[in-house]
Amino acid sequence: MKSSSHIFKKVIQYFLQGLIILAPIAITIYAVTALFNFIDNILPSLIGYFSPSLFTDSAGNPKKIPGLGFIVVTLIVILVGYVSSSYVISKLVDLLDSVLERTPGIKLLYSTIKDFFEAFAGNKRKFDKAVLVSVETTDVWQIGFITQEEVHGFGLQEFVAVYIPQSYALTGRLYFVKTDRVKLLTDISSAEAMKFAISGGVTTIEEESAAPKTQADGKGPASTKASAGKAES
């Protein structure tokens, strides 16, 4: 009886161990494949929409050359990024951007999507200042990212806007926190800090970042509870 119980526990142990190894690999492959197929289907769909007879088979379905759509779409995105760096094109892009941001109905959707992408990439990315922030109590710290260094528009002086990501989720919380309750992380990159926070602290920090030094934005944690405005994002 004990032998069968021992064997069963071993089987469960090996199953969990295999799951730990295979699950991240399978999920990564699935996500990359799904993204590839999504982008790869854009070109045939567009050609089939604008010119149904040009690139369709006898049944009327768009012909598809695996990988061609992905390559073309990627090259178009790179070309747009390259061309937009020129002075004339950048002014046209700014003009179009201004029109879209002032168009009722489109403004909210466009500005939200634009700010989301700019938060992670480009010259205006927001999640580039990783910090330790004390919100709930003076002895507990969370990893966050300063998104606005001034929030005077909300009637708050000496406060900053700090976004705190949640572990294993694409959501987070936005806090307005006094500057003396925020410490800037100087020896850990923003990417390492984000990965550590999202993973719930199970990832390993690189050796050069293993002993982080922090630089206080103010005098240090206050002894009183933070006056923090909180908004779900």
C-alpha positions as a printed Julia matrix, in Angstrom:
233×3 Matrix{Float64}:
   0.0    0.0     0.0
   2.8    2.34    0.92
   4.64   1.35   -2.25
   1.7    2.24   -4.5
   1.21   5.53   -2.64
   4.9    6.33   -3.08
   4.72   5.54   -6.8
   1.64   7.72   -7.19
   3.38  10.66   -5.49
   6.39  10.19   -7.74
   4.17  10.19  -10.84
   2.49  13.42   -9.68
   5.89  14.94   -8.96
   7.22  14.03  -12.42
   4.01  15.3   -14.03
   4.29  18.68  -12.3
   7.98  18.89  -13.15
   7.24  18.18  -16.82
   4.42  20.7   -16.75
   6.74  23.37  -15.36
   9.18  22.72  -18.2
   6.72  22.33  -21.08
   4.03  24.89  -20.19
   6.17  28.05  -20.71
   7.56  26.61  -23.96
   4.12  25.63  -25.29
   2.51  28.94  -24.34
   5.37  30.92  -25.9
   5.2   28.92  -29.14
   1.41  29.32  -29.25
   1.59  33.08  -28.67
   4.31  33.6   -31.3
   2.48  31.39  -33.82
  -0.83  33.18  -33.23
   0.84  36.58  -33.68
   2.63  35.39  -36.81
  -0.58  34.03  -38.37
  -2.51  37.18  -37.48
   0.03  39.43  -39.19
   0.52  36.99  -42.06
  -3.22  37.07  -42.83
  -3.4   40.87  -43.05
  -1.95  41.18  -46.57
  -4.1   38.49  -48.3
  -7.2   39.89  -46.61
  -6.46  43.43  -47.79
  -5.7   42.3   -51.34
  -8.84  40.17  -51.4
 -10.92  43.12  -50.16
  -9.67  45.75  -52.6
  -9.02  43.48  -55.59
 -10.88  40.15  -55.23
  -9.86  38.87  -58.68
  -6.14  39.62  -58.33
  -5.04  37.22  -55.65
  -7.79  34.64  -55.19
  -8.24  31.01  -56.1
 -11.06  29.44  -58.11
 -13.24  29.28  -54.99
 -12.84  33.0   -54.38
 -10.66  32.59  -51.29
  -7.53  34.75  -50.94
  -4.37  32.92  -51.94
  -1.82  32.72  -49.18
   1.94  32.28  -49.37
   3.05  31.42  -45.83
   5.38  34.06  -44.44
   4.93  36.56  -47.29
   2.3   38.64  -45.53
   4.35  38.74  -42.34
   7.45  39.89  -44.19
   5.59  42.57  -46.19
   3.73  43.96  -43.18
   6.94  44.05  -41.12
   8.79  45.87  -43.91
   5.94  48.39  -44.24
   6.05  49.12  -40.49
   9.85  49.56  -40.62
   9.53  51.81  -43.69
   6.9   53.98  -42.01
   9.11  54.29  -38.93
  12.09  55.26  -41.09
  10.21  57.76  -43.24
   8.5   59.36  -40.23
  11.91  60.45  -38.91
  12.26  62.99  -41.73
  11.21  66.59  -41.0
   8.48  66.9   -43.62
   6.86  63.53  -42.91
   7.07  64.1   -39.16
   5.13  67.34  -39.57
   2.47  65.54  -41.61
   2.27  62.83  -38.95
   1.9   65.51  -36.26
  -0.86  67.14  -38.28
  -2.73  63.86  -38.68
  -2.18  63.13  -35.01
  -3.65  66.52  -34.08
  -6.71  65.94  -36.28
  -7.39  62.5   -34.84
  -6.98  63.71  -31.26
  -9.56  66.45  -31.87
 -12.11  64.31  -33.67
 -15.09  63.49  -31.42
 -15.59  59.78  -30.91
 -12.2   58.86  -32.37
 -10.21  60.95  -29.89
 -10.71  58.65  -26.9
  -9.9   55.43  -28.75
  -6.95  56.84  -30.71
  -5.31  58.64  -27.79
  -5.7   55.62  -25.51
  -4.1   53.22  -28.02
  -1.37  55.73  -28.84
  -0.49  56.36  -25.18
  -0.46  52.59  -24.53
   2.13  51.93  -27.25
   4.19  55.0   -26.36
   4.32  53.82  -22.75
   6.37  50.78  -23.81
   8.31  51.99  -26.84
   9.54  55.05  -28.66
  11.04  58.28  -27.4
   8.1   59.0   -25.09
   7.95  55.68  -23.26
   6.72  56.06  -19.7
   7.84  52.89  -17.93
  11.51  53.88  -17.89
  11.78  55.04  -14.26
  11.55  52.04  -11.95
  11.02  52.88   -8.29
  10.25  51.41   -4.91
   7.1   52.98   -3.5
   5.59  52.75   -0.04
   1.82  53.13   -0.2
   0.07  51.0     2.4
   2.63  51.18    5.22
   6.12  52.57    5.78
   7.78  49.15    6.09
   6.32  47.61    2.92
   7.59  48.53   -0.55
   6.27  47.79   -4.03
   7.87  48.01   -7.45
   6.36  50.76   -9.56
   7.07  53.15  -12.39
   6.83  56.93  -12.33
   4.55  57.98  -15.18
   4.14  61.67  -14.28
   6.55  63.67  -12.15
   4.04  66.46  -11.59
   0.31  66.16  -10.93
  -0.5   69.8   -10.3
  -3.57  69.46  -12.49
  -5.13  67.3    -9.77
  -4.43  69.92   -7.12
  -1.53  67.96   -5.58
   1.86  69.45   -4.81
   5.01  67.35   -4.27
   3.21  64.24   -5.53
   4.09  61.94   -8.42
   2.0   59.46  -10.39
   3.24  55.89   -9.88
   1.93  52.88  -11.78
   2.22  49.58   -9.9
   1.86  46.45  -12.1
   0.16  43.37  -10.73
   1.79  39.96  -10.81
   0.7   37.55  -13.58
  -1.72  40.11  -15.04
  -1.83  42.89  -17.62
  -3.45  45.21  -15.12
  -2.13  47.46  -12.4
  -2.95  50.39  -10.18
  -2.17  54.07  -10.41
  -1.31  55.95   -7.24
  -0.61  59.58   -6.47
   2.19  59.36   -3.92
   4.28  61.93   -2.07
   7.83  62.14   -3.37
   9.33  61.25    0.02
   7.7   57.82   -0.22
   9.36  56.99   -3.53
  12.88  55.66   -4.08
  14.37  55.57   -7.56
  16.01  52.25   -8.52
  19.38  53.04  -10.07
  21.01  49.62  -10.44
  18.11  47.67  -11.95
  16.86  48.34  -15.46
  13.2   49.1   -16.03
  12.83  45.86  -17.98
  14.31  43.81  -15.1
  12.07  45.59  -12.58
   8.95  44.99  -14.7
   9.82  41.31  -15.21
  10.44  40.85  -11.49
   7.11  42.5   -10.58
   5.03  40.68  -13.2
   6.49  37.29  -12.23
   5.66  37.78   -8.57
   9.34  37.97   -7.67
  10.28  34.49   -8.87
  12.6   35.61  -11.67
  16.32  36.04  -11.04
  17.8   39.52  -11.21
  21.0   39.72  -13.26
  24.21  39.65  -11.22
  25.02  43.28  -11.89
  21.57  44.15  -10.54
  21.56  41.73   -7.61
  22.41  44.34   -4.99
  20.35  47.37   -6.0
  21.13  50.76   -4.65
  18.24  53.12   -4.27
  18.15  56.84   -4.45
  15.45  58.56   -2.48
  13.52  61.25   -4.26
  12.84  62.89   -0.94
  13.96  62.52    2.66
  12.8   58.93    3.0
   9.59  57.19    3.99
   7.32  59.28    6.11
   6.04  57.86    9.37
   2.46  58.69    8.51
   0.29  56.82    6.06
   0.59  58.02    2.45
  -2.13  60.15    1.04
  -2.55  58.27   -2.14
  -5.23  58.6    -4.72
  -5.9   55.24   -6.3
  -7.42  54.43   -9.69
  -7.86  51.04  -11.29
  -6.28  50.72  -14.74
